Amino acid sequence: MMIKTFNILLIFLVFLFSLGGCKKHKEARVNGTDPAELIVEDLVYISDKSGSFDIYRNTLHGQKESRITSATGWEWFPQYVPAKNIVVYNSMDTTGVFRTMAMSLKGDTIVNFPKLSLPEIRISDEGRWIAYVRQKNKDTSNILIAPLYRLGDSLQVTHDEGYNGRPVWSPDSKNLAFISDRTGTNEVYLFDMQTKQVRRVTKNNKREKYMSWRPDGKLLGVTMENERGINDIYVIDFKNQRTERLTDTPYSEEEIRWSDSGDKIAYHSKIDDRDDIYVLKLKSDTLAIDSIWKVTDSKAYYGEPEWICTDSCRSRLNK
């Protein structure tokens, strides 16, 4: 009798455990997706909420903000270099000394990073090349490129009077897009790394300013300023040789950055005198907007968003 009662109790406990296991299994899946399979794309950006400009990291929905720089002075212009898994940024101390710095995602300074003091520096995704801007005089600046660890081998890309700047590498590092006002107004140009030739991409009455490549390199997001001084996002399709307008709002979308998954664009916008980071999500395989949300809390200045997608994140994207 005792053995029979024990067996009944054991079966009952196994039944309860299986219910708990099923519940845990259901809780562990979101819309049928295992959390281990989710793509984690975080954001870094600058803010003056501490009293001076520092770099912060956050989830794409603004759920977990953390400060990752705290040096005396200002830090700005963060950029993530996937091949090296580091964040490169500009830093200026209280005495006015300017440096290009690099740190791990844990906030540790990278001591073997080349000593650079270059404005508008942009490093290619694979960490091999840099592009930077050299100021010739008040009205003229030119773009140069060089291997990251051999700055003495620099090649000057532009030789024109006027502004040439804001370089951005294509994901495969075969092209460098930049802005130039050599014709009198800001337009987009491309430098081909193989032919060493520059070609003009846009020709309109708008003022191009910020750019970001989609990860597949087929599309280039560009902000264009209209006659009211408002920047909207446009997308240049190189294959089909057309330009499509993405946003049409009463406020400006600036400092745009395309996510590694290709379905989101982060940007800085000023609404009601508050500077915040926003994310625009696209509908699957289209350039139609699915949703837009605010990442930051409007309690300080927030700007210059950049995506972080680590090796594990990228390996899942490439499956």
C-alpha positions in Angstrom: 0.0 0.0 0.0 2.8 2.4 0.9 4.6 1.6 -2.4 1.4 2.3 -4.4 0.9 5.6 -2.6 4.5 6.6 -3.3 4.2 5.8 -7.0 1.0 7.9 -7.2 2.8 10.8 -5.5 5.8 10.4 -7.8 3.6 10.5 -10.9 1.8 13.6 -9.6 5.1 15.4 -9.0 6.3 14.5 -12.5 3.1 15.9 -13.9 3.5 19.1 -12.0 7.1 19.5 -13.1 6.1 18.9 -16.7 3.5 21.7 -16.4 6.1 24.0 -15.0 8.5 23.0 -17.8 6.0 23.8 -20.4 5.2 27.1 -18.8 8.9 28.0 -18.8 9.3 26.8 -22.3 6.4 29.1 -23.4 7.8 32.0 -21.5 11.2 31.5 -23.1 9.8 32.0 -26.6 8.6 35.3 -27.9 6.4 35.0 -31.0 7.9 31.6 -31.6 11.5 32.9 -31.4 14.0 31.5 -29.0 15.8 34.5 -27.2 19.1 32.9 -28.1 18.2 33.4 -31.7 17.2 37.1 -31.4 19.5 39.7 -32.9 20.8 42.0 -30.3 21.5 45.5 -31.7 22.4 48.1 -29.2 23.0 51.8 -29.7 25.7 54.1 -28.5 25.3 57.9 -28.6 26.5 61.1 -27.0 24.7 63.0 -24.2 25.5 65.9 -21.9 23.4 64.6 -19.0 26.5 64.3 -16.8 27.4 68.0 -17.3 29.8 67.3 -20.2 29.5 65.2 -23.3 30.0 61.5 -22.7 29.2 58.4 -24.6 26.3 56.1 -23.5 25.1 52.7 -24.5 21.5 51.6 -24.6 19.1 49.0 -26.0 17.2 50.0 -29.1 14.1 50.6 -27.1 15.9 52.6 -24.4 15.5 50.1 -21.6 19.0 49.9 -20.3 21.2 53.0 -20.6 24.7 53.0 -19.3 27.5 55.6 -19.4 30.7 54.1 -21.0 33.0 57.2 -20.9 33.7 59.4 -18.0 36.9 61.3 -18.8 37.3 65.0 -17.9 36.4 67.0 -21.0 34.2 66.0 -24.0 33.8 62.8 -25.9 31.8 62.7 -29.2 31.5 61.1 -32.7 31.4 57.4 -31.6 31.8 54.8 -34.3 31.8 51.0 -34.0 34.4 49.0 -35.9 33.0 45.4 -36.2 36.2 43.7 -37.2 38.0 44.9 -34.0 34.9 45.0 -31.8 35.8 48.5 -30.5 34.2 51.9 -30.3 36.4 54.7 -31.7 35.6 58.3 -30.7 36.8 61.8 -30.4 38.1 63.2 -27.1 39.1 66.6 -25.9 40.4 67.3 -22.4 39.9 70.5 -20.4 43.2 71.9 -21.7 42.0 71.6 -25.3 44.1 68.5 -26.3 42.3 66.6 -29.0 42.7 62.8 -29.5 41.1 60.0 -31.4 40.5 57.2 -28.8 39.4 53.6 -28.9 37.8 51.4 -26.3 36.4 48.0 -25.8 32.6 47.6 -25.2 33.5 47.2 -21.5 34.9 50.7 -21.5 38.6 49.7 -21.4 40.9 52.0 -23.3 42.7 50.3 -26.2 46.3 51.2 -25.6 47.7 49.8 -28.9 45.4 51.9 -31.1 47.3 54.3 -33.4 47.8 57.8 -32.0 45.5 59.9 -34.2 44.3 63.5 -34.0 42.3 63.6 -37.2 39.0 65.4 -37.7 36.1 63.6 -39.2 37.9 60.3 -39.2 35.9 57.3 -40.4 37.2 53.7 -40.2 36.1 51.0 -42.6 34.2 48.1 -41.2 37.0 45.6 -41.6 39.3 48.0 -39.7 41.9 48.3 -42.5 41.3 51.8 -43.9 40.6 55.2 -42.5 39.3 58.3 -44.2 39.8 61.7 -42.8 39.4 65.4 -43.6 42.3 68.0 -43.9 41.4 71.7 -43.7 43.3 73.7 -46.3 41.8 77.1 -45.4 38.6 78.5 -44.0 36.6 77.5 -47.1 38.4 74.5 -48.4 38.8 71.0 -47.0 39.9 67.8 -48.7 39.5 64.0 -48.0 42.4 61.6 -47.6 42.5 57.9 -47.1 45.2 55.7 -45.6 45.8 52.2 -44.1 44.9 52.4 -40.4 48.4 51.6 -39.2 50.3 53.4 -42.0 49.2 57.0 -42.1 52.3 57.9 -44.0 50.8 56.2 -47.0 47.9 58.6 -47.3 46.2 59.3 -50.6 44.4 62.5 -51.2 41.0 61.8 -52.7 39.8 65.3 -53.5 41.7 68.3 -54.9 38.9 70.8 -55.3 38.3 74.2 -53.8 35.3 74.2 -51.4 34.1 71.8 -48.7 34.7 68.1 -49.1 33.8 66.0 -46.0 31.6 63.6 -44.0 33.2 60.5 -45.6 31.4 57.1 -45.1 32.8 53.7 -46.2 30.7 51.2 -48.1 30.3 47.9 -46.1 32.8 46.2 -48.5 35.2 49.1 -48.4 35.2 49.4 -52.2 33.6 52.8 -52.3 33.8 56.0 -50.1 30.8 58.3 -50.2 31.3 61.9 -49.2 29.7 65.4 -49.4 31.1 68.2 -51.5 29.9 71.7 -52.4 32.4 72.0 -55.3 29.5 73.0 -57.6 28.0 75.5 -55.2 25.7 73.3 -53.2 26.1 70.1 -51.2 26.0 66.9 -53.3 26.9 63.3 -52.8 30.0 61.9 -54.5 31.6 58.4 -54.6 35.3 57.5 -54.7 36.1 54.1 -56.2 38.9 52.4 -54.4 39.9 50.3 -57.5 39.8 53.0 -60.2 40.7 55.9 -57.9 38.0 57.9 -59.7 35.4 60.3 -58.2 31.9 60.5 -59.6 29.0 62.6 -58.7 25.8 60.8 -57.5 23.2 63.5 -56.8 22.2 66.6 -58.7 19.3 68.6 -57.2 18.4 71.8 -55.4 18.5 70.2 -52.0 21.4 70.2 -49.5 22.8 66.8 -48.7 24.4 66.4 -45.2 24.4 63.0 -43.5 24.8 59.5 -45.0 24.8 55.9 -44.0 25.0 52.7 -46.1 22.6 49.8 -45.8 24.7 46.7 -44.8 24.4 45.1 -48.2 25.9 48.1 -49.9 23.0 48.4 -52.4 21.4 51.5 -50.8 22.7 54.7 -49.4 20.6 56.7 -46.9 21.1 60.5 -47.3 19.5 63.4 -45.5 18.4 66.2 -47.8 17.5 69.7 -46.6 14.5 71.3 -48.3 13.7 75.0 -48.7 12.3 75.2 -45.2 15.6 74.1 -43.7 14.2 70.6 -42.7 16.2 67.5 -43.3 14.4 64.4 -44.6 15.8 60.9 -45.3 16.1 59.8 -48.9 17.4 56.5 -50.1 19.7 56.2 -53.2 19.3 52.9 -55.0 22.5 52.3 -57.1 21.3 49.3 -59.0 18.1 50.9 -60.3 19.6 54.4 -60.4 16.8 56.1 -58.5 16.3 58.1 -55.4 13.3 57.5 -53.1 12.0 59.7 -50.3 11.7 57.9 -47.0 10.5 60.5 -44.4 8.3 63.6 -44.8 7.9 65.2 -41.3 7.8 68.7 -39.9 11.1 68.1 -38.1 14.6 67.1 -39.2 16.1 63.6 -39.2 19.9 64.0 -38.8 23.0 62.0 -38.0 21.4 58.9 -39.5 22.8 55.4 -39.0 21.5 52.2 -40.7 21.4 49.1 -38.5 23.3 45.9 -39.3 20.0 44.0 -39.7 19.1 46.5 -42.4 15.5 47.1 -41.2 16.1 50.0 -38.9 17.6 53.5 -39.1 18.6 55.5 -36.0 18.7 59.2 -36.1 18.9 62.4 -34.0 16.0 64.8 -34.1 15.0 68.0 -32.2 11.3 68.1 -31.4 9.8 70.7 -29.0 13.4 72.0 -28.3 14.4 68.5 -27.1 17.2 66.6 -28.8 16.6 62.8 -28.7 17.6 59.6 -30.5 14.8 57.9 -32.5 14.6 54.6 -34.4 12.7 54.1 -37.6 11.8 50.5 -38.4 11.1 49.5 -42.0 8.5 46.9 -43.2 10.0 43.6 -44.3 12.1 44.0 -47.5 10.6 47.4 -48.3 11.3 51.1 -47.9 7.9 51.6 -46.2 8.0 52.8 -42.6 6.6 50.3 -40.1 7.0 52.3 -36.9 9.1 55.0 -35.2 9.9 55.3 -31.5 12.0 57.5 -29.2 14.9 55.8 -27.5 16.0 58.6 -25.0 14.2 60.4 -22.3 14.3 64.1 -23.4 16.0 65.1 -20.1 19.3 66.2 -21.8 20.9 66.5 -25.2 21.2 63.2 -27.1 22.9 62.9 -30.5 25.2 61.0 -32.9 23.7 57.5 -32.7 25.7 54.4 -33.7 24.8 50.8 -33.8 26.7 48.0 -32.1 26.3 44.5 -33.5 29.0 42.1 -32.1 30.4 39.0 -33.8 27.7 36.7 -32.5 25.1 39.2 -33.7 26.6 39.3 -37.1 27.0 35.5 -37.4 23.2 35.2 -36.8 22.5 37.9 -39.4 24.6 36.0 -42.0 22.8 32.7 -41.5 
